[in-house]
Amino acid sequence: MNLKGGEDRDLPLDLTGLSRGLRVQGSGTVGGPAQTHVVEVPAGTEHARFALDAADDSADLDLSVYRLNQYGDTALVERAATESADEQLDLEDPEPGLYEVEVDFFAGSGPLGFTVTSFALNDKGAEGSFTAQPATAPLRAGGTTPVTLSWKGLRAGAVYLGRVAYGDTGRTTYVTVTGDPRNGPPSGTPGARPTVAVQPAYAVPGQSAVVVAKGLTPAVDFQIRVKGTNRVLASGRTNDDGGVGRLVTLPADIATGKQTLEVRYGSRSAGGSFTVAKLVLGDSEHSDAHAFDGNPLAAMTTAVRGKGTVRITVRGASGTYLSRTLAVDAGELGWYAWKSEPVETRPEKLTATLAVVADHGRTGQSTSLTWTPAAVKASSASITEDRAAAHTAKVSYTNNSEVPAFPTLRYKLTNGDLVLATLQADPEDTFTRSYDTTGVDRLDLVIDGTTVATYRNRDRAGLTGRPAMVEPFYTTFQRGGSARQHGGPASLKMTVTNRPAAYSGGFALTVGEGPEIYAGTSLLLDERIPVPRSAQEGVPVSRTVTVPAGRPLWATAYYEVQGPIFQALAVRRILVPPVATADLQPVRGSGSRPAFVVDTMPREAAAGTTASVTAAGLSPRERFTVRLDGRVVGFGRATAGGFAHAFVPVRHTHDRTLTVRVTGTGAGRSGETVLGVSG
């Protein structure tokens, strides 16, 4: 090479490579399927190149490269689609891993042959003793400095890529070295033993899987089959290093259990094993949320695919907080983010494990996460009589966390109805507002399924009628659902009401089952509702839907605001704690007793685990006692807002339920709930 200098300086030459390219040959036709293969880009690769060489230079072939994850899912990285026959894609500092290379046949006649050469440029595994002489080029302004690049010992018939970087200039030269074609293709990696790897290790029928084989005979035809069958999942030619990489689709009728994908080449074969299951697990992550009292709320979100049963456990140094077996169904969603119910824990090292329950109760695939969550400052809440206006109560919520809080305001009407609306408390801020209590027996503030404040309406003159709703989005539960049938849950009627925002032309109303928005696979309502656009809020619009009793629910209203000087997309939301048929009974003797609400987390616990018990309605700093079926299991003092919390052990019992009772020292301050027990 001749280097022309723009200034006087000594320029060090930094060489990378030579890295041997892997060539894959194939053919296709216009209108036919694209031809694909998988290549591996190892860690430490500084530059990846994918070069497509068409056999017919009058044709038009296109080249695409996709990133493959460990589950066989693809994401486009780059595409080259010019009018020429040949294409090239270069990736600087690519992420290590598997990539799918795709060749499309846009124009041409007859079978269109091609060769794709893939390079992963790095110093690891470099061949040929790539050197420059001199190693530092003495440049002179306007002058020319000759540099000689040399190599030795390259494999016959192979093709290589190298790079010369010129000091700190940011300039580079890529060098391609092609072996003498008369020597034929390279003979593969000497001494390599055939190996086949299949990803993922667990898959459901019909899922994609990646097959990577090494150490086969170079440049020969191959087929990929499920061992023991004649069904061909993929075919082609091995690369010139004796490798195969393909993304295949598993048969929909493949049997569950251990399976082998077999690569047949010439008269030989090699196979890689994996497991087919009805339900498989993907990536997992833990939540960093916090309960009202500042303790961690532990939950695990895992990508799942298929249908089956899982066992979720959350353990800490103080014991087990959660152990449940649950049915999971991703439906037609492919991968679905399944989230376990949150459970309150102490601030200590936790391990959450999700395991698939296979046939006969055996444990199948499992995944675990370990982390140490910290506690935060507790939030506070209160509901008191608003003496400034008749038939009103003042609701206050102080959010001491660093994320928005969305407590639910729950109205229990004297006629039995339940009305719920979600409020928003900004981080490290206090929300205060007055609400109409006409016809209301009790008001509760609920967050994460826990009642944190409660208020009994003692205004006997205001115990009939219905409250005027301040919040524009709310749900109403009324009696009139169906009883339990064939072992399934009873159903309830839930009416969702939305008051359209000013300058909106409608909204998308969605109702689903699950503890969080879109946390379940079951959508109960999904409707686009147009409304006349107006400068004022619109007339409330309601829809009634049948929902399962005793299940967490959610509702959203997405809408667009197009005002005179602004546009915005917005959403209203409600998280609905489980509602049972018994919760809709009319209230008798309203106003005659203090409000006192007891909750447990989880609502169903395994024997031998630790449950979280809370109570709202105590006096400030009042002492309290927690009993399970009459046995004292916990005690403590309420907060300044009258909120009580205790971790209690769930004993082994033959009963399916335990009565949880929290008792204060004041007269009438006592309440109970039922804790389901499993195991």
C-alpha positions in Angstrom: 0.0 0.0 0.0 1.1 3.6 -0.7 0.1 6.0 2.1 0.0 9.7 1.2 0.7 12.0 4.2 -1.1 15.3 4.9 1.4 16.2 7.6 4.7 15.1 8.9 4.1 12.4 11.6 4.9 8.9 12.5 1.7 6.8 12.2 1.4 3.5 14.0 -0.5 0.8 12.1 -2.8 -1.4 14.1 -3.7 -4.7 12.4 -6.6 -7.0 13.2 -7.1 -10.4 11.6 -6.7 -12.2 9.4 -10.1 -13.8 10.2 -11.3 -16.6 8.0 -14.7 -16.3 6.4 -17.3 -19.0 6.3 -19.0 -19.5 2.9 -22.5 -20.9 2.5 -23.8 -21.7 -1.0 -27.4 -22.0 -2.1 -30.0 -21.2 -4.8 -33.5 -20.0 -5.2 -36.0 -18.6 -7.6 -37.9 -15.3 -8.0 -41.2 -15.7 -6.1 -39.9 -18.6 -4.1 -39.0 -18.7 -0.5 -36.0 -16.8 0.9 -32.9 -18.8 1.7 -31.6 -18.5 5.3 -28.8 -19.8 7.4 -27.5 -19.0 10.9 -24.0 -17.8 11.8 -22.4 -17.2 15.1 -20.6 -13.9 15.9 -18.3 -14.7 18.8 -17.6 -12.4 21.8 -14.8 -9.9 21.0 -15.8 -9.4 17.4 -14.9 -5.9 16.4 -16.5 -6.0 12.9 -18.8 -8.4 11.2 -19.2 -8.6 7.4 -21.8 -10.5 5.4 -21.0 -10.6 1.6 -23.5 -11.9 -0.9 -22.1 -13.0 -4.3 -24.7 -13.9 -6.9 -23.7 -16.4 -9.6 -25.6 -14.4 -12.2 -24.5 -10.8 -12.2 -27.6 -9.8 -14.2 -29.9 -10.9 -11.3 -31.1 -8.8 -8.4 -30.6 -10.5 -5.0 -31.1 -8.8 -1.6 -29.5 -9.5 1.7 -30.9 -9.2 5.3 -29.4 -9.9 8.7 -31.5 -10.6 11.8 -30.4 -10.9 15.4 -31.5 -14.2 17.0 -32.2 -14.6 20.7 -31.9 -17.8 22.6 -35.6 -18.7 22.0 -35.4 -18.5 18.2 -37.0 -15.0 17.9 -35.6 -12.7 15.3 -35.1 -8.9 15.1 -33.9 -7.1 11.9 -30.5 -5.6 12.2 -29.6 -4.4 8.6 -30.9 -4.9 5.1 -29.2 -4.3 1.7 -31.6 -4.1 -1.2 -30.0 -2.3 -4.1 -30.6 -3.1 -7.8 -27.3 -5.0 -8.0 -26.8 -8.8 -7.9 -24.3 -8.6 -5.1 -24.8 -7.1 -1.6 -22.7 -6.4 1.5 -23.6 -5.6 5.1 -21.0 -4.4 7.6 -21.7 -4.3 11.4 -19.4 -2.4 13.7 -18.9 -3.8 17.2 -21.8 -6.2 16.8 -23.4 -7.9 19.8 -22.1 -11.4 20.2 -24.5 -14.3 19.5 -26.4 -15.9 16.7 -27.5 -14.1 13.5 -29.8 -15.2 10.7 -28.7 -14.3 7.2 -31.5 -14.1 4.6 -31.2 -14.0 0.8 -34.2 -12.8 -1.2 -34.6 -13.3 -5.0 -36.0 -10.1 -6.4 -35.2 -10.5 -10.1 -33.6 -13.0 -12.4 -34.5 -16.2 -14.4 -34.1 -19.8 -13.5 -32.3 -21.1 -10.4 -30.3 -18.2 -9.0 -27.2 -19.5 -7.3 -25.3 -17.5 -4.6 -22.5 -17.6 -2.1 -22.7 -15.8 1.3 -19.4 -15.3 3.1 -19.6 -14.3 6.8 -16.6 -12.7 8.6 -16.2 -12.1 12.3 -13.1 -9.9 12.6 -11.1 -10.2 15.8 -7.7 -11.1 17.0 -8.9 -14.3 18.7 -8.3 -17.2 16.3 -6.5 -14.9 13.8 -4.6 -16.8 11.1 -1.7 -16.0 8.8 0.6 -13.9 11.0 -0.8 -10.7 9.5 2.0 -8.0 9.7 2.8 -4.6 8.3 6.3 -3.4 7.3 7.1 -0.9 8.6 4.8 -1.2 11.7 5.0 2.6 12.1 4.7 4.6 8.8 6.9 7.7 8.7 4.5 10.1 6.8 5.7 13.3 5.2 3.3 16.0 4.0 2.6 15.5 0.3 4.8 12.5 0.2 4.1 8.8 -0.3 5.1 6.1 2.1 5.0 2.4 0.9 3.8 -0.2 3.4 3.9 -3.9 2.8 1.2 -6.2 4.2 2.1 -9.8 4.5 0.8 -13.2 5.7 1.7 -16.8 5.6 0.3 -20.3 6.3 -3.3 -19.6 5.1 -5.5 -22.5 4.3 -5.8 -23.3 0.6 -8.9 -22.1 -1.0 -10.1 -20.0 2.1 -11.0 -16.4 2.1 -9.9 -14.0 4.9 -10.6 -10.5 6.1 -8.2 -8.1 7.8 -8.2 -4.5 8.9 -5.5 -1.8 9.1 -6.2 1.1 11.5 -4.1 4.2 11.1 -3.3 5.4 14.6 -5.8 7.8 16.1 -7.1 9.1 12.8 -10.2 7.0 12.7 -9.3 5.8 9.2 -9.2 2.1 8.3 -8.5 -0.1 5.3 -10.2 -3.6 5.0 -8.1 -6.2 3.3 -9.6 -9.4 1.7 -7.2 -12.2 1.0 -8.5 -15.1 -1.2 -6.7 -18.4 -1.4 -5.7 -19.9 -4.8 -9.1 -21.3 -6.1 -7.2 -24.1 -7.9 -6.4 -25.6 -4.5 -10.2 -26.1 -3.9 -12.2 -25.4 -0.8 -10.6 -25.7 2.7 -10.7 -29.0 4.3 -12.5 -27.9 7.5 -11.1 -27.7 11.0 -8.6 -30.6 11.4 -9.5 -33.1 14.1 -13.0 -31.6 14.8 -15.6 -33.9 16.2 -19.2 -33.5 14.9 -21.4 -31.6 17.5 -25.0 -30.4 17.2 -26.5 -27.8 19.6 -30.2 -27.0 19.8 -31.6 -23.8 21.3 -33.7 -23.3 23.3 -33.2 -26.3 25.6 -37.0 -26.3 26.2 -39.6 -25.7 23.4 -43.3 -26.1 22.8 -44.6 -27.8 19.6 -44.7 -25.4 16.7 -42.0 -23.2 18.2 -38.8 -22.1 16.3 -35.5 -23.7 17.3 -31.9 -22.9 16.3 -29.7 -25.8 15.1 -26.0 -25.2 15.0 -23.7 -28.1 13.9 -19.9 -28.1 13.8 -17.2 -30.5 12.6 -19.2 -32.0 9.7 -17.8 -32.6 6.3 -17.4 -29.3 4.4 -19.4 -28.4 1.4 -21.8 -31.4 1.3 -25.6 -31.7 1.3 -27.3 -32.0 4.6 -30.9 -32.5 6.0 -32.2 -31.7 9.5 -34.9 -34.1 10.8 -36.5 -35.0 14.1 -34.8 -38.3 14.9 -36.9 -41.3 14.1 -39.0 -39.5 11.5 -38.5 -38.7 7.8 -39.9 -35.2 8.0 -37.2 -32.8 6.7 -37.2 -29.5 8.6 -34.3 -27.9 6.6 -31.8 -28.8 4.0 -28.8 -27.2 2.2 -25.1 -27.5 2.0 -22.6 -27.3 4.9 -20.3 -24.4 4.9 -16.6 -24.7 3.9 -15.7 -25.2 7.6 -18.1 -28.2 7.9 -20.7 -26.2 9.8 -24.5 -25.8 9.6 -26.7 -23.2 11.1 -30.5 -23.1 10.6 -33.6 -21.7 12.2 -36.3 -24.4 12.0 -39.9 -24.7 13.0 -40.8 -27.7 15.1 -43.7 -29.8 14.0 -47.0 -29.0 15.7 -47.6 -32.7 16.5 -44.1 -33.4 17.9 -44.4 -35.5 21.1 -43.5 -34.0 24.4 -40.4 -35.2 26.2 -36.7 -35.6 25.2 -36.2 -35.2 21.5 -33.3 -35.1 19.1 -32.8 -33.0 16.0 -30.6 -35.0 13.7 -28.3 -33.5 11.0 -27.7 -36.0 8.2 -24.8 -35.3 5.9 -23.4 -37.8 3.3 -23.7 -41.2 4.9 -23.2 -39.8 8.4 -25.3 -38.1 11.1 -25.0 -36.1 14.3 -27.7 -35.0 16.7 -28.5 -32.6 19.5 -31.1 -33.1 22.2 -33.7 -30.8 23.7 -37.0 -31.1 25.6 -40.4 -30.5 24.1 -43.0 -29.4 26.8 -46.5 -28.1 26.9 -45.3 -25.0 28.8 -41.8 -23.4 28.6 -40.2 -20.5 30.5 -38.2 -17.6 29.0 -36.4 -14.6 30.6 -37.4 -13.5 34.1 -37.0 -10.4 36.1 -38.1 -9.3 39.6 -40.0 -6.2 40.6 -38.7 -3.4 42.9 -42.1 -2.2 44.2 -42.9 -1.5 47.8 -45.9 -2.0 50.0 -47.8 0.8 51.7 -45.8 0.4 54.9 -42.4 0.6 53.0 -41.6 -3.1 53.0 -40.6 -4.8 49.6 -43.4 -6.2 47.4 -41.8 -9.2 45.7 -43.0 -10.4 42.4 -41.5 -12.3 39.4 -42.3 -11.6 35.8 -41.4 -14.5 33.4 -41.9 -14.9 29.7 -44.0 -18.1 29.2 -45.2 -20.0 26.2 -47.8 -22.7 25.9 -50.2 -24.0 28.6 -49.6 -25.8 31.8 -49.0 -25.5 35.5 -46.3 -23.7 37.4 -45.1 -23.6 41.0 -43.9 -20.2 42.3 -42.0 -19.8 45.6 -40.5 -16.8 47.2 -38.1 -17.5 50.1 -36.1 -15.3 52.4 -33.8 -15.6 55.4 -36.9 -15.4 57.6 -38.8 -18.1 55.8 -41.0 -18.7 52.8 -43.4 -15.9 51.8 -45.1 -17.5 48.8 -45.6 -21.1 47.6 -48.4 -21.6 45.1 -49.2 -23.9 42.2 -51.1 -22.1 39.4 -52.4 -22.7 35.9 -50.8 -20.7 33.1 -52.1 -20.2 29.6 -50.3 -18.0 27.1 -53.1 -18.6 24.6 -52.3 -17.5 21.1 -49.9 -14.8 22.2 -46.7 -16.8 21.7 -44.5 -15.4 24.4 -46.5 -13.9 27.2 -45.2 -12.0 30.2 -46.7 -13.8 33.2 -46.4 -12.0 36.6 -46.8 -13.7 39.9 -49.0 -12.1 42.5 -47.0 -9.6 44.6 -46.2 -10.6 48.2 -45.0 -8.4 51.0 -41.6 -9.5 52.4 -39.0 -8.2 54.9 -36.0 -6.3 53.5 -33.7 -9.3 53.2 -32.1 -11.5 50.6 -34.8 -13.2 48.5 -34.9 -16.1 46.0 -37.9 -16.4 43.7 -38.2 -19.7 41.8 -40.7 -20.5 39.0 -40.9 -24.2 38.0 -43.0 -26.0 35.5 -45.0 -28.9 37.0 -44.6 -31.7 34.5 -46.5 -34.9 34.2 -47.1 -36.9 37.5 -46.1 -33.8 39.5 -42.5 -33.9 38.6 -40.6 -30.6 38.3 -39.7 -29.6 34.8 -37.9 -26.5 33.6 -37.2 -23.9 36.3 -35.7 -20.5 36.6 -34.6 -18.5 39.7 -33.8 -15.0 40.7 -31.9 -13.8 43.8 -31.8 -10.2 45.0 -31.9 -8.1 48.2 -34.6 -5.5 48.2 -34.5 -2.5 50.5 -37.3 -1.0 52.5 -38.4 2.6 52.0 -40.2 5.2 54.1 -43.8 4.2 54.7 -46.6 6.1 53.1 -49.7 7.3 55.0 -53.4 7.6 54.3 -56.6 8.8 56.0 -60.3 9.3 55.4 -62.1 11.7 57.7 -65.3 13.6 57.8 -65.2 16.8 55.9 -67.0 19.3 58.1 -66.9 22.0 55.4 -69.7 20.3 53.4 -72.6 18.0 54.2 -72.4 14.3 53.2 -68.7 14.5 52.3 -65.4 12.8 53.4 -61.9 14.0 53.0 -59.4 11.5 51.5 -55.7 12.0 51.9 -52.8 9.9 50.6 -49.2 10.7 51.2 -46.9 8.8 48.8 -43.4 8.6 50.2 -42.1 6.3 47.4 -40.2 7.4 44.3 -42.9 6.2 41.8 -46.6 7.2 41.4 -49.1 5.3 43.5 -52.6 4.4 42.3 -54.8 3.7 45.3 -58.4 2.6 44.6 -61.2 4.4 46.4 -63.9 1.8 47.2 -67.4 2.9 48.0 -69.6 0.4 49.9 -73.2 1.7 49.4 -76.0 0.9 51.8 -78.0 -0.9 49.1 -75.1 -3.3 48.6 -73.4 -1.9 45.5 -69.7 -1.4 45.3 -68.2 1.5 43.4 -64.5 1.7 42.7 -62.3 4.5 41.2 -58.5 4.8 41.0 -56.7 7.9 42.3 -53.2 9.0 41.5 -50.7 10.2 44.1 -47.5 11.5 42.7 -44.1 10.5 44.1 -43.2 12.2 47.4 -46.4 14.2 47.3 -49.8 14.3 49.1 -53.1 13.9 47.4 -56.1 15.4 49.2 -59.7 15.6 47.9 -63.3 15.6 49.2 -65.8 13.0 48.1 -69.6 12.8 48.3 -70.8 10.1 50.7 -74.5 10.1 49.9 -75.8 6.6 50.2 -72.4 5.3 51.3 -71.9 3.1 54.3 -68.1 2.9 54.1 -65.2 4.3 52.2 -61.9 2.4 51.8 -58.6 3.2 50.3 -57.0 0.1 48.8 -53.6 -0.4 47.2 -52.0 -3.6 46.1 -55.0 -5.5 47.5 -54.5 -4.0 51.0 -57.0 -1.6 52.7 -54.8 1.2 54.1 -57.6 3.5 55.3 -61.3 3.2 56.1 -64.2 5.5 57.1 -67.7 4.7 58.4 -70.3 7.2 57.3 -72.1 8.2 60.6 -74.3 10.9 58.8 -77.6 9.0 59.1 -79.3 11.6 57.0 -77.1 10.8 54.0 -77.3 7.0 54.0 -79.8 6.8 51.1 -79.3 7.6 47.5 -76.1 7.5 45.5 -72.9 9.6 45.6 -72.1 12.1 42.9 -68.9 10.7 41.4 -66.0 13.1 41.2 -63.6 10.8 39.3 -64.4 10.6 35.6 -63.7 6.8 35.4 -65.2 4.2 37.7 -66.7 0.8 38.0 -69.9 -0.3 39.7 -70.7 -3.8 41.0 -74.3 -4.8 41.6 -76.2 -7.9 42.5 -77.5 -10.0 39.7 -74.7 -12.2 38.5 -74.9 -16.0 38.3 -74.0 -18.6 40.9 -71.1 -21.0 40.7 -71.6 -23.6 38.0 -69.7 -26.8 37.2 -67.0 -26.0 39.7 -66.2 -22.6 38.1 -66.3 -19.2 39.8 -69.6 -17.3 40.2 -70.0 -14.3 37.9 -70.8 -10.7 38.7 -72.1 -7.8 36.7 -69.6 -4.9 36.5 -70.5 -1.6 34.9 -67.6 0.6 33.7 -68.4 4.3 33.4 -66.3 6.9 31.6 -66.9 10.7 31.3 -65.2 11.6 28.0 -62.5 14.3 28.3 -62.9 17.7 26.6 -61.7 17.8 23.0 -61.7 14.0 22.7 -63.6 12.2 20.0 -64.0 8.9 21.8 -62.1 6.3 23.7 -61.0 2.7 23.6 -62.6 0.8 26.6 -60.9 -2.4 27.7 -61.6 -4.7 30.6 -59.5 -7.7 31.6 -58.7 -10.2 34.3 -55.4 -9.9 36.2 -53.7 -8.0 39.0 -52.2 -5.5 36.6 -53.1 -3.9 33.3 -52.8 -6.6 30.6 -51.3 -9.0 33.2 -53.7 -11.7 32.2 -54.6 -13.4 28.9 -58.4 -12.9 29.3 -59.9 -9.8 27.8 -63.5 -9.4 28.8 -64.3 -6.2 26.8 -62.5 -4.4 24.1 -64.6 -1.7 22.4 -63.9 1.6 20.5 -66.6 4.1 21.5 -66.9 7.3 19.5 -68.4 10.5 21.1 -69.0 14.0 19.8 -66.0 16.2 20.2 -66.7 19.1 22.6 -64.8 21.8 24.5 -66.4 20.5 27.7 -66.4 17.0 29.3 -68.9 14.7 27.7 -71.9 12.8 29.0 -70.9 9.7 31.0 -70.8 6.5 28.9 -71.3 3.1 30.5 -70.8 -0.5 29.5 -71.8 -3.6 31.5 -69.8 -6.8 31.3 -70.0 -10.1 33.1 -66.9 -10.8 35.2 -65.7 -13.7 37.4 -66.2 -13.3 41.1 -63.2 -13.3 43.4 -60.7 -12.4 40.7 -58.6 -9.3 40.3 -59.7 -7.2 37.4 -58.7 -4.0 35.5 -60.2 -1.5 33.1 -58.7 1.2 30.9 -59.9 4.0 28.7 -57.4 5.2 26.1 -58.2 8.4 24.4 -56.7 11.3 22.3 -57.2 14.9 23.1 -57.0 17.4 20.2 -57.3 20.8 21.8 -56.9 24.2 20.1 -53.2 24.4 20.9 -52.2 20.9 21.9 -52.6 17.2 21.3 -52.1 14.4 23.8 -52.7 10.7 24.2 -53.9 9.7 27.7 -55.2 6.7 29.6 -57.6 6.3 32.6 -57.2 3.1 34.6 -58.8 1.1 37.4 -57.3 -1.8 39.3 -60.1 -3.8 40.9 -59.4 -6.0 43.9 -61.2 -9.3 44.0 -65.0 -8.8 44.6 -67.1 -11.7 46.0 -70.9 -12.1 45.8 -71.0 -11.7 49.6 -69.5 -8.2 49.2 -72.7 -7.0 47.5 -75.1 -7.6 50.3 -77.2 -4.6 51.5 -75.9 -3.0 54.7 -78.1 -3.3 57.8 -77.5 -1.1 60.9 -75.2 1.2 58.9 -73.3 3.8 61.0 -73.6 1.9 64.2 -70.2 0.4 64.4 -66.6 1.6 63.7 -65.1 0.8 60.3 -62.4 -1.9 60.6 -61.0 -3.9 57.6 -58.6 -6.9 57.8 -56.7 -8.2 54.7 -54.1 -10.9 54.1 -51.3 -11.1 51.5 -51.5 -13.6 49.8 -55.2 -14.4 50.2 -54.3 -18.1 49.9 -51.1 -19.3 51.6 -49.3 -22.7 51.9 -48.9 -24.2 55.2 -45.5 -23.5 56.7 -45.2 -20.1 54.9 -45.3 -16.5 56.2 -48.3 -14.3 55.5 -48.8 -10.6 55.7 -51.8 -9.4 57.8 -53.0 -5.8 57.7 -55.8 -3.9 59.4 -57.2 -0.4 58.8 -59.4 1.4 61.3 -57.4 1.4 64.5 -56.6 4.5 66.6 -53.2 6.1 66.2 -50.5 4.0 67.9 -53.1 1.6 69.2 -51.9 -1.8 70.3 -53.2 -4.8 68.3 -53.2 -8.6 68.4 -53.4 -11.0 65.4 -55.0 -14.4 65.9 -55.3 -17.4 63.5 -58.3 -19.5 64.5 -58.0 -18.1 68.0 -54.3 -18.6 68.4 -52.2 -15.5 68.9 -49.6 -15.3 66.1 -48.6 -11.6 66.1 -49.0 -8.3 67.8 -47.8 -4.7 67.5 -48.7 -1.0 67.4 -50.7 0.8 64.7 -49.2 3.7 62.8 -50.2 7.3 63.3 -52.8 6.7 60.7 -54.3 3.7 62.4 -52.8 1.1 60.0 -51.5 -2.2 61.4 -49.2 -4.8 59.8 -47.7 -8.0 61.0 -46.0 -11.0 59.4 -47.5 -14.2 60.8 -46.7 -17.9 60.4 -49.3 -20.1 58.7 -49.4 -23.4 60.6 -50.1 -26.8 59.2 -53.8 -27.6 59.4 -56.4 -30.0 58.0 -58.7 -27.1 57.4 -58.9 -25.3 54.0 -59.3 -21.9 55.6 -58.2 -20.1 58.7 -60.0 -17.2 60.4 -57.7 -14.2 60.8 -58.8 -11.8 63.5 -57.1 -8.5 64.4 -58.2 -6.9 67.7 -57.3 -3.5 69.0 -57.5 -2.3 72.6 -60.4 0.1 71.9 -64.0 -0.8 72.1 -65.4 -2.3 68.9 -62.1 -2.2 67.1 -61.9 -5.8 65.9 -62.3 -7.4 62.5 -61.6 -10.6 60.7 -61.1 -12.2 57.3 -60.5 -15.7 55.9 -57.1 -17.0 54.8 -57.1 -19.9 52.3 -54.6 -22.6 53.2 -53.1 -25.0 50.7 -50.7 -27.9 51.2 
